[in-house]
Amino acid sequence: MRALIAAATGLAVALALVLTVTALGSPTGSTSPKPLLTTVPAHP
């Protein structure tokens, strides 16, 4: 019985965390408009 209660508690906590993140929304920000500078080996 304890295992069932522990599973239900974990599920409730996980669901509450998901709902909290969903309510807050994604953080405001943007990606850099500049592409990452990478070095590419020269093709023969």
C-alpha positions as CSV (number, residue, x, y, z in Angstrom):
1,M,0.0,0.0,0.0
2,R,2.9,2.3,0.7
3,A,4.2,1.9,-2.8
4,L,0.9,2.9,-4.2
5,I,0.8,6.0,-2.1
6,A,4.4,6.9,-3.0
7,A,3.6,6.4,-6.7
8,A,0.5,8.6,-6.5
9,T,2.4,11.3,-4.6
10,G,5.2,11.3,-7.2
11,L,2.7,11.5,-10.0
12,A,0.9,14.4,-8.4
13,V,4.2,16.3,-7.8
14,A,5.3,15.7,-11.4
15,L,1.9,16.9,-12.7
16,A,2.1,20.0,-10.5
17,L,5.6,20.8,-11.8
18,V,4.4,20.5,-15.4
19,L,1.4,22.7,-14.8
20,T,3.6,25.3,-13.1
21,V,6.1,25.4,-16.0
22,T,3.2,25.6,-18.4
23,A,1.6,28.5,-16.5
24,L,4.9,30.5,-16.3
25,G,5.6,29.9,-20.0
26,S,8.9,29.9,-21.6
27,P,11.4,32.5,-20.5
28,T,11.5,35.6,-22.7
29,G,14.6,35.7,-24.8
30,S,15.8,35.2,-28.3
31,T,18.5,33.3,-30.1
32,S,21.5,35.1,-31.4
33,P,21.0,36.4,-34.9
34,K,24.7,35.8,-35.7
35,P,25.5,32.2,-36.7
36,L,28.2,30.4,-34.7
37,L,31.6,30.9,-36.2
38,T,33.0,27.4,-37.0
39,T,36.0,26.4,-38.9
40,V,35.4,24.1,-41.8
41,P,38.3,22.2,-43.4
42,A,39.0,23.3,-46.9
43,H,37.7,21.0,-49.6
44,P,40.3,19.9,-52.1
